């Protein structure tokens, strides 16, 4: 299929003209012939590798995408980027590098795509930070792009019930309280993750997979297909065809898709499914790449008006496989549209409106997805809390909580390790508000997840008897009265850095408030005595990240946003193209 205007292709700057003879020689050294060199160049990026089961199923999908690109008249170029597993980095210093990896992934997509002047992008992500990182890179480059989530693992089976990695985390606490034997734990460990793919619950990967569909960056119905199903190869091949339609001018660009309305849709799908609180960090970051200021306050507004209409783990019963079997994300999109909770005029990756694209989706099944009339609650499964303790907001997943109010004395820790030592020894009491600070984007640096802590607390039978507050993050698998992303963070002088053990903290998920019962005058006095954390020994990636990262309520981004990339005309000194 001919390109209407070849001069609109970025790749011409590497292929056209006498001066590009060496460039063409490089391409011929890769085995490309005249025909391949003359076609649009499509970068196919994945996080494939052996760092985590979440990404080990991506390479075959990439091959299918390359077939789709070739079939549709393009030349594919495969490249990879990093993946830091939240599962393997959890509960040690390695977790400080997980969120940083999101920025490195986005940067690496930009570096390769712009450095090599590719005309389009297909991106494959599998683990938590892969997904927003690749989507951010696509929006930053703003060339025809298709995102594909590699899919989740199948749940395991243990003693007659479906299980996932979350059960393994919580089982550790159960062993500590002698509610589970070491033999039972060993059995669970060996069966809870039976296939490659991401965690199967509505944790961060699956949440952001749904977000990719609702934003229009991914084909509708693609995200919940289990990672080992053959259907994924058809989706990947289709991605190659769709990206070429975009190159030919017959499809939207990423910034046509990322609008205030589509960002509200993304926030709504998180709320309606009781999704990961990490989405409150990633959606503003994706918005930032498009030059749109979409903050935690904006996310909160959508959460407030969106009913909880899914029964997914960790707050519910079902996994991604079950979502796929009842019709996928389009089922819920259609129901939310009918309820007036989504903007149906937003575009999808193939150019159709969202409303038109899901018109034939089936009705909710009543178990995995509820109808609007039978919603679990009138507001979403995730809420934003504000008050004198977190004036810029904090996130609480309320899906599955029996009580939305907790008040008790603070038990303050300066980092995750000191808290974990106390938790392991069960040296805490019911009613406490456990506070872990200096774990924010700048203070960590890197904003660690606290699943290790929360899961053990739950396994010890204390999940709804204590609360936990941090300026760090919580995993999508976290459940209980756990408040994260407290902004401003301690390292920036936020009130969480001024709390003392024994201060009374009240958390009210119903009224969306979080307060410390300390007078304003006392907080001012404490702030005058506050000493910023010493970060003089930072180096490497952490030093660069701490120096550039912004606050959590704005997405913890590291650059000014709205990058511009104009098409560069090739030097014409005797054009031979």
C-alpha positions as CSV (number, residue, x, y, z in Angstrom):
1,X,0.0,0.0,0.0
2,X,1.6,3.3,-1.0
3,X,2.2,6.1,1.4
4,X,0.4,9.3,0.3
5,X,3.2,11.5,1.4
6,X,6.6,9.9,2.0
7,X,8.0,13.1,3.2
8,X,5.8,12.7,6.3
9,X,7.8,9.7,7.4
10,X,10.4,10.2,10.0
11,X,12.5,7.3,8.6
12,X,13.3,9.2,5.4
13,X,15.9,11.1,7.3
14,X,17.9,7.8,7.5
15,X,17.1,6.4,4.1
16,X,16.7,9.2,1.5
17,X,19.4,11.0,-0.4
18,X,23.1,10.8,-1.3
19,X,24.2,11.7,2.2
20,X,22.4,8.7,3.6
21,X,24.5,6.1,1.7
22,X,26.3,5.0,4.9
23,X,22.9,4.7,6.7
24,X,21.5,2.5,3.9
25,X,24.7,0.4,4.1
26,X,24.0,-0.2,7.8
27,X,20.5,-1.3,6.9
28,X,21.8,-3.6,4.2
29,X,24.2,-5.0,6.8
30,X,21.0,-6.1,8.7
31,X,19.8,-8.0,5.6
32,X,17.4,-5.4,4.3
33,X,16.9,-5.1,0.5
34,X,15.8,-2.1,-1.5
35,X,12.1,-2.9,-1.0
36,X,12.4,-3.2,2.8
37,X,14.4,0.1,3.0
38,X,11.8,1.9,1.0
39,X,8.9,1.0,3.4
40,X,7.9,2.7,6.7
41,X,10.0,1.6,9.7
42,X,8.2,0.3,12.7
43,X,9.9,-0.2,16.0
44,X,8.6,-3.1,18.0
45,X,9.7,-2.8,21.6
46,X,9.2,-5.4,24.3
47,X,10.3,-6.0,27.9
48,X,10.9,-9.7,27.0
49,X,13.5,-11.5,28.9
50,X,14.1,-13.9,31.8
51,X,13.8,-11.4,34.7
52,X,10.2,-12.4,35.6
53,X,7.5,-14.9,34.4
54,X,5.5,-11.8,33.5
55,X,7.6,-11.1,30.4
56,X,8.7,-14.6,29.4
57,X,5.8,-15.0,27.0
58,X,6.4,-11.8,25.0
59,X,8.9,-12.9,22.4
60,X,6.6,-15.1,20.4
61,X,4.0,-12.4,20.4
62,X,6.6,-10.0,19.0
63,X,7.2,-12.3,16.1
64,X,3.5,-12.3,15.3
65,X,3.5,-8.5,15.4
66,X,6.4,-8.4,12.9
67,X,4.4,-10.7,10.6
68,X,1.5,-8.2,10.8
69,X,3.8,-5.3,10.0
70,X,5.4,-7.0,7.0
71,X,2.0,-8.2,5.7
72,X,0.7,-4.6,5.8
73,X,3.6,-3.0,4.0
74,X,6.1,-2.0,6.7
75,X,9.5,-3.0,7.9
76,X,9.7,-4.1,11.5
77,X,12.7,-3.5,13.8
78,X,12.6,-5.4,17.1
79,X,14.3,-4.0,20.2
80,X,14.0,-4.6,23.9
81,X,14.0,-2.6,27.1
82,X,14.3,-3.4,30.8
83,X,11.9,-5.0,33.2
84,X,12.2,-4.9,37.0
85,X,9.9,-7.4,38.7
86,X,7.9,-6.1,41.6
87,X,7.6,-9.6,42.8
88,X,11.3,-10.3,42.9
89,X,12.3,-6.9,44.1
90,X,9.6,-6.8,46.9
91,X,10.5,-6.3,50.5
92,X,14.2,-5.3,50.0
93,X,16.2,-2.4,48.6
94,X,15.6,-3.7,45.1
95,X,12.1,-2.3,45.2
96,X,13.5,1.2,45.1
97,X,14.3,0.6,41.5
98,X,10.9,-0.6,40.3
99,X,9.2,2.8,39.8
100,X,12.5,4.2,38.5
101,X,12.3,1.6,35.8
102,X,9.0,3.2,34.5
103,X,11.0,6.3,33.6
104,X,13.9,4.3,32.1
105,X,11.5,2.3,29.9
106,X,9.7,5.5,28.7
107,X,13.1,7.1,28.1
108,X,14.5,4.1,26.2
109,X,11.5,4.0,23.9
110,X,12.0,7.6,23.1
111,X,15.8,7.1,22.6
112,X,15.5,4.3,20.2
113,X,12.5,5.5,18.3
114,X,13.8,9.0,17.8
115,X,17.4,8.0,17.5
116,X,16.6,5.7,14.6
117,X,13.7,7.8,13.3
118,X,11.0,5.1,13.3
119,X,7.6,5.8,11.8
120,X,5.5,3.8,14.3
121,X,5.7,1.8,17.5
122,X,4.2,-1.5,18.7
123,X,4.9,-2.0,22.4
124,X,4.6,-5.2,24.5
125,X,4.6,-5.0,28.3
126,X,4.1,-7.7,30.9
127,X,5.0,-6.6,34.5
128,X,3.6,-3.6,36.5
129,X,5.8,-0.7,35.4
130,X,6.3,-2.0,31.9
131,X,2.8,-1.0,30.9
132,X,2.7,2.7,31.8
133,X,6.4,3.0,30.9
134,X,5.8,1.9,27.3
135,X,2.6,3.8,27.0
136,X,4.3,7.0,28.2
137,X,7.0,6.4,25.6
138,X,4.4,6.1,22.8
139,X,2.6,9.3,23.9
140,X,5.9,11.1,24.1
141,X,7.0,10.1,20.6
142,X,3.4,10.6,19.2
143,X,3.8,8.4,16.1
144,X,1.3,5.7,15.2
145,X,1.4,3.3,18.1
146,X,-0.3,0.2,19.4
147,X,0.2,-1.2,22.9
148,X,-0.2,-4.9,23.7
149,X,-0.3,-6.2,27.3
150,X,1.3,-9.7,27.2
151,X,-1.4,-11.2,29.4
152,X,-1.6,-12.7,32.9
153,X,-0.8,-16.1,34.2
154,X,-3.5,-18.6,34.9
155,X,-4.4,-19.0,38.6
156,X,-3.0,-22.0,40.4
157,X,-5.1,-24.6,42.3
158,X,-4.5,-25.5,45.9
159,X,-6.7,-27.6,48.0
160,X,-9.7,-27.1,45.9
161,X,-9.5,-23.3,45.4
162,X,-7.9,-20.9,42.9
163,X,-4.8,-19.2,44.2
164,X,-2.3,-16.6,43.1
165,X,1.0,-15.1,44.3
166,X,-1.0,-13.0,46.7
167,X,-1.9,-16.2,48.6
168,X,1.8,-17.0,49.0
169,X,2.6,-13.6,50.4
170,X,-0.2,-13.8,53.0
171,X,0.7,-17.4,53.8
172,X,4.0,-16.3,55.2
173,X,2.1,-14.4,57.9
174,X,-0.1,-17.4,58.5
175,X,3.0,-19.5,59.2
176,X,4.3,-16.9,61.6
177,X,1.1,-17.2,63.6
178,X,1.1,-21.0,63.3
179,X,-2.2,-20.9,61.3
180,X,-0.4,-22.7,58.5
181,X,2.3,-25.4,58.5
182,X,5.5,-25.2,56.6
183,X,4.4,-28.2,54.6
184,X,1.3,-26.4,53.5
185,X,3.3,-23.3,52.6
186,X,5.7,-25.4,50.5
187,X,2.7,-26.9,48.7
188,X,1.3,-23.5,48.0
189,X,4.6,-22.0,46.8
190,X,4.9,-24.7,44.1
191,X,1.4,-24.3,42.6
192,X,0.4,-20.6,43.0
193,X,2.0,-19.5,39.8
194,X,1.6,-22.3,37.3
195,X,2.3,-20.5,34.0
196,X,4.1,-17.5,32.6
197,X,2.3,-14.2,32.5
198,X,1.6,-11.4,35.0
199,X,-0.2,-11.8,38.3
200,X,-3.8,-12.9,37.6
201,X,-5.6,-10.7,40.1
202,X,-6.7,-7.1,39.6
203,X,-3.3,-6.0,40.6
204,X,-1.3,-3.3,38.8
205,X,-0.5,-5.2,35.6
206,X,-4.1,-6.2,34.9
207,X,-5.4,-2.8,36.0
208,X,-3.1,-1.0,33.6
209,X,-4.0,-3.5,30.9
210,X,-7.6,-2.5,31.2
211,X,-6.5,1.2,31.2
212,X,-4.6,0.7,27.9
213,X,-7.9,-0.5,26.3
214,X,-10.0,2.3,27.7
215,X,-7.4,4.9,26.6
216,X,-7.6,3.6,23.1
217,X,-4.0,2.6,22.9
218,X,-4.7,-1.2,22.9
219,X,-7.2,-3.2,20.8
220,X,-10.4,-3.7,22.7
221,X,-10.8,-7.1,24.3
222,X,-7.0,-7.8,24.2
223,X,-5.8,-7.3,27.8
224,X,-7.6,-10.1,29.6
225,X,-6.6,-12.9,27.2
226,X,-4.5,-15.2,29.4
227,X,-0.8,-14.9,28.5
228,X,-0.4,-18.5,27.3
229,X,-3.5,-18.6,25.0
230,X,-2.9,-18.9,21.3
231,X,-5.4,-16.0,20.6
232,X,-2.6,-13.6,21.7
233,X,-0.8,-14.3,18.4
234,X,-3.8,-13.1,16.4
235,X,-4.0,-9.9,18.5
236,X,-0.3,-9.3,18.0
237,X,-0.5,-9.7,14.2
238,X,-3.5,-7.4,14.2
239,X,-1.4,-4.8,16.0
240,X,1.0,-4.8,13.1
241,X,-1.9,-4.2,10.7
242,X,-3.3,-1.4,12.8
243,X,-0.1,0.5,13.3
244,X,0.4,0.5,9.5
245,X,-3.1,1.9,9.0
246,X,-1.9,4.7,11.3
247,X,1.2,5.3,9.3
248,X,-0.9,5.5,6.1
249,X,-2.9,8.2,7.8
250,X,-6.0,6.1,8.5
251,X,-5.7,6.0,12.3
252,X,-5.3,8.2,15.3
253,X,-2.0,9.2,16.9
254,X,-1.5,8.6,20.7
255,X,-2.2,12.3,21.5
256,X,-5.5,12.0,19.6
257,X,-6.4,9.2,22.0
258,X,-5.0,10.7,25.3
259,X,-7.5,13.5,26.1
260,X,-9.1,14.7,29.3
261,X,-12.1,12.6,28.5
262,X,-10.2,9.4,27.9
263,X,-8.2,9.9,31.1
264,X,-11.4,10.2,33.0
265,X,-12.5,6.9,31.3
266,X,-9.2,5.3,32.4
267,X,-9.8,6.4,36.0
268,X,-13.4,5.1,35.9
269,X,-12.3,1.6,34.8
270,X,-9.9,1.5,37.8
271,X,-12.6,2.5,40.2
272,X,-15.2,0.2,38.7
273,X,-12.9,-2.8,39.0
274,X,-11.4,-2.1,42.4
275,X,-8.1,-1.8,40.6
276,X,-4.6,-1.0,41.8
277,X,-3.9,2.2,43.6
278,X,-0.8,2.5,41.4
279,X,-3.1,3.6,38.6
280,X,-3.5,6.9,40.5
281,X,0.2,7.4,39.9
282,X,0.4,6.1,36.3
283,X,-2.7,7.9,34.7
284,X,-1.4,11.4,35.6
285,X,2.0,10.4,34.3
286,X,0.5,9.3,30.9
287,X,-1.5,12.6,30.8
288,X,1.8,14.5,31.5
289,X,3.3,13.1,28.3
290,X,0.4,14.5,26.3
291,X,0.8,17.9,27.9
292,X,-2.4,17.5,30.0
293,X,-2.4,18.3,33.7
294,X,-4.4,15.5,35.2
295,X,-3.7,15.2,38.9
296,X,-4.7,13.0,41.7
297,X,-7.5,15.4,42.4
298,X,-8.9,14.7,38.9
299,X,-8.6,11.0,39.5
300,X,-10.4,11.3,42.8
301,X,-13.3,13.2,41.2
302,X,-13.9,10.2,38.8
303,X,-13.4,7.7,41.6
304,X,-16.1,9.4,43.6
305,X,-18.8,9.2,40.9
306,X,-18.0,5.7,39.6
307,X,-19.7,2.6,41.1
308,X,-17.8,-0.6,42.0
309,X,-19.1,-3.2,39.5
310,X,-16.5,-6.0,39.5
311,X,-15.7,-8.9,41.9
312,X,-12.0,-9.2,41.3
313,X,-9.1,-10.1,43.6
314,X,-7.8,-8.9,45.9
315,X,-11.0,-7.4,47.2
316,X,-13.2,-10.0,45.4
317,X,-13.1,-13.5,44.1
318,X,-12.2,-13.7,40.5
319,X,-9.1,-13.5,38.2
320,X,-8.3,-12.1,34.7
321,X,-9.1,-15.5,33.2
322,X,-12.6,-15.2,34.5
323,X,-12.9,-11.7,33.0
324,X,-11.8,-13.1,29.6
325,X,-14.4,-15.9,29.8
326,X,-17.3,-13.5,30.4
327,X,-16.4,-11.2,27.4
328,X,-13.5,-9.1,28.6
329,X,-13.2,-5.4,29.4
330,X,-15.8,-4.4,26.6
331,X,-18.5,-5.9,28.8
332,X,-17.9,-3.4,31.6
333,X,-17.2,-0.5,29.2
334,X,-20.6,-1.0,27.6
335,X,-22.3,-1.1,31.0
336,X,-20.5,2.0,32.2
337,X,-21.4,3.8,29.0
338,X,-25.1,2.9,29.4
339,X,-24.9,4.3,33.0
340,X,-23.4,7.6,31.7
341,X,-20.1,6.9,33.5
342,X,-17.8,7.0,30.5
343,X,-17.3,9.3,27.5
344,X,-18.4,7.3,24.5
345,X,-17.1,9.7,21.9
346,X,-13.4,9.0,22.7
347,X,-11.5,7.3,19.9
348,X,-10.1,3.8,19.9
349,X,-6.9,2.6,18.2
350,X,-8.7,1.6,15.0
351,X,-10.5,5.0,14.7
352,X,-13.9,3.9,15.9
353,X,-15.5,5.7,18.9
354,X,-15.6,3.8,22.2
355,X,-19.3,3.5,22.1
356,X,-19.4,2.1,18.6
357,X,-16.6,-0.3,19.3
358,X,-18.3,-2.0,22.2
359,X,-21.9,-2.0,20.8
360,X,-22.0,-5.8,20.4
361,X,-20.4,-6.7,23.8
362,X,-22.5,-9.0,26.0
363,X,-24.2,-8.0,29.2
364,X,-22.5,-8.4,32.6
365,X,-22.7,-12.0,33.9
366,X,-23.7,-10.9,37.4
367,X,-20.7,-12.6,39.1
368,X,-17.5,-11.3,37.7
369,X,-19.1,-8.0,36.4
370,X,-22.3,-6.6,37.9
371,X,-24.9,-4.6,36.2
372,X,-25.2,-0.9,37.2
373,X,-28.3,-1.7,39.3
374,X,-26.4,-4.3,41.3
375,X,-23.2,-2.4,41.9
376,X,-21.3,-3.4,45.0
377,X,-21.1,0.3,46.0
378,X,-22.0,3.7,44.6
379,X,-18.4,4.9,44.6
380,X,-15.4,3.1,43.2
381,X,-13.1,0.6,44.8
382,X,-10.3,3.2,45.3
383,X,-10.7,6.6,47.0
384,X,-8.5,9.6,47.6
385,X,-8.2,10.9,51.1
386,X,-7.3,14.4,52.1
387,X,-6.7,16.3,55.3
388,X,-4.0,17.9,57.5
389,X,-2.0,14.7,57.3
390,X,-2.1,14.5,53.4
391,X,-3.1,17.9,52.0
392,X,-2.2,16.8,48.5
393,X,-3.9,13.4,48.8
394,X,-3.4,9.8,49.6
395,X,-4.9,6.6,48.1
396,X,-6.9,3.9,49.8
397,X,-8.4,0.8,48.1
398,X,-11.8,0.3,49.8
399,X,-12.9,-2.7,47.7
400,X,-13.4,-5.6,50.1
401,X,-13.0,-3.5,53.3
402,X,-15.5,-4.3,56.1
403,X,-15.0,-1.0,57.8
404,X,-14.1,2.4,56.3
405,X,-13.1,4.1,59.5
406,X,-10.1,3.6,61.7
407,X,-8.7,5.7,64.5
408,X,-5.7,4.9,66.6
409,X,-2.2,5.9,67.8
410,X,0.6,6.2,65.3
411,X,3.5,3.7,65.4
412,X,6.2,5.5,63.4
413,X,9.0,3.9,61.4
414,X,11.6,5.7,59.3
415,X,11.8,3.0,56.6
416,X,10.3,-0.3,55.6
417,X,13.1,-2.5,57.1
418,X,12.6,-1.2,60.7
419,X,8.8,-1.7,60.3
420,X,9.2,-5.2,59.0
421,X,11.4,-6.2,62.0
422,X,8.6,-5.3,64.3
423,X,5.9,-6.9,62.2
424,X,7.8,-10.2,62.0
425,X,8.1,-10.2,65.8
426,X,4.4,-9.3,66.1
427,X,5.5,-6.4,68.4
428,X,2.5,-4.2,67.5
429,X,-1.1,-4.1,68.8
430,X,-4.6,-3.9,67.3
431,X,-5.8,-0.4,66.7
432,X,-2.4,1.0,65.7
433,X,-1.8,3.2,62.7
434,X,1.5,1.9,61.4
435,X,3.4,4.8,59.6
436,X,6.3,4.1,57.2
437,X,7.9,7.2,55.9
438,X,10.9,8.4,53.8
439,X,9.7,5.9,51.1
440,X,8.3,8.5,48.7
441,X,9.5,9.2,45.1
442,X,12.3,11.5,46.3
443,X,12.8,10.2,49.8
444,X,13.3,6.5,48.9
445,X,14.3,7.4,46.4
446,X,12.1,5.2,44.2
447,X,8.8,4.8,46.2
448,X,8.8,1.2,47.3
449,X,5.7,-1.0,47.5
450,X,4.8,-2.4,50.8
451,X,3.1,-5.7,49.8
452,X,5.6,-7.7,51.9
453,X,4.5,-5.8,55.1
454,X,0.7,-5.7,54.3
455,X,0.5,-9.4,53.3
456,X,2.2,-10.5,56.5
457,X,-0.1,-8.4,58.6
458,X,-3.0,-9.9,56.8
459,X,-1.6,-13.4,57.2
460,X,-1.2,-12.8,61.0
461,X,-4.9,-12.1,61.2
462,X,-4.4,-8.4,61.8
463,X,-5.4,-7.1,58.3
464,X,-8.4,-5.1,59.4
465,X,-7.3,-4.5,63.0
466,X,-4.6,-2.0,62.2
467,X,-4.1,0.6,59.5
468,X,-0.9,1.4,57.5
469,X,0.1,4.7,56.2
470,X,3.1,5.5,53.9
471,X,4.4,8.0,51.4
472,X,5.6,4.9,49.5
473,X,3.3,2.7,47.4
474,X,1.1,-0.3,47.8
475,X,0.9,-3.2,45.4
476,X,-2.3,-3.8,43.5
477,X,-2.4,-7.0,45.5
478,X,-2.5,-5.2,48.8
479,X,-5.8,-5.3,50.8
480,X,-6.9,-3.9,54.2
481,X,-6.8,-0.4,55.6
482,X,-3.7,0.6,53.7
483,X,-3.1,4.2,52.7
484,X,-0.3,5.0,50.3
485,X,1.1,7.8,48.1
486,X,0.8,10.3,51.0
487,X,1.5,13.7,49.5
488,X,3.6,15.8,50.2
489,X,6.1,13.1,51.1
490,X,8.3,13.2,54.2
491,X,11.4,14.1,52.2
492,X,9.7,17.2,50.9
493,X,8.6,18.3,54.3
494,X,5.2,16.8,54.2
495,X,3.2,16.4,57.4
496,X,3.8,12.6,57.4
497,X,7.4,13.5,58.3
498,X,6.3,15.3,61.4
499,X,4.1,12.6,63.0
500,X,5.3,11.1,66.3
501,X,4.6,7.7,67.8
502,X,1.4,8.1,69.9
503,X,-0.2,10.8,67.8
504,X,-3.9,9.9,67.1
505,X,-4.7,9.5,63.4
506,X,-8.2,9.2,62.1
507,X,-8.9,7.7,58.7
508,X,-12.4,8.0,57.3
509,X,-12.8,6.3,53.9
510,X,-16.5,7.2,53.8
511,X,-15.9,10.9,54.1
512,X,-12.5,10.8,52.2
513,X,-10.5,12.3,55.1
514,X,-7.3,11.6,57.0
515,X,-6.4,13.7,60.0
516,X,-3.7,13.7,62.7
517,X,-5.1,15.1,66.0
518,X,-2.2,17.5,66.6
519,X,-2.7,21.3,66.8
520,X,-1.5,23.5,64.0
521,X,0.8,25.3,66.4
522,X,2.5,22.0,67.4
523,X,2.9,20.9,63.7
524,X,4.5,24.3,62.9
525,X,6.9,23.9,65.8
526,X,7.8,20.4,64.7
527,X,8.3,21.6,61.1
528,X,10.9,24.1,62.4
529,X,12.8,21.3,64.0
530,X,12.5,19.0,61.0
531,X,15.8,18.0,59.3
532,X,15.6,16.8,55.6
533,X,17.0,13.3,55.0
534,X,20.6,13.1,54.0
535,X,20.9,12.1,50.4
536,X,24.6,13.0,49.9
537,X,25.6,9.4,49.4
538,X,23.2,8.8,46.5
539,X,24.7,8.0,43.1
540,X,23.8,6.3,39.9
541,X,20.1,6.0,38.9
542,X,18.9,6.9,42.3
543,X,20.8,10.2,42.4
544,X,19.4,11.2,39.0
545,X,15.9,10.1,39.9
546,X,15.8,12.0,43.2
547,X,17.1,15.1,41.5
548,X,14.3,15.2,38.9
549,X,11.3,13.4,40.2
550,X,8.1,15.3,41.0
551,X,5.4,14.6,43.7
552,X,3.2,11.5,43.7
553,X,0.0,13.4,43.2
554,X,1.3,14.7,39.9
555,X,2.4,11.2,38.7
556,X,6.0,11.2,40.0
557,X,7.3,12.3,36.6
558,X,10.8,13.4,35.7
559,X,10.5,15.9,32.9
560,X,8.5,18.9,31.8
561,X,6.2,16.9,29.5
562,X,4.7,17.5,26.1
563,X,7.8,16.6,24.1
564,X,7.7,17.8,20.5
565,X,9.2,15.8,17.6
566,X,8.9,17.4,14.2
567,X,9.5,15.5,11.0
568,X,13.1,16.2,9.9
569,X,13.7,16.7,6.2
570,X,16.6,14.7,4.8
571,X,19.6,16.6,3.5
572,X,19.3,16.9,-0.3
573,X,22.6,16.8,-2.0
574,X,21.7,14.7,-4.9
575,X,18.7,12.7,-3.9
576,X,18.8,9.1,-5.2
577,X,15.8,7.7,-3.4
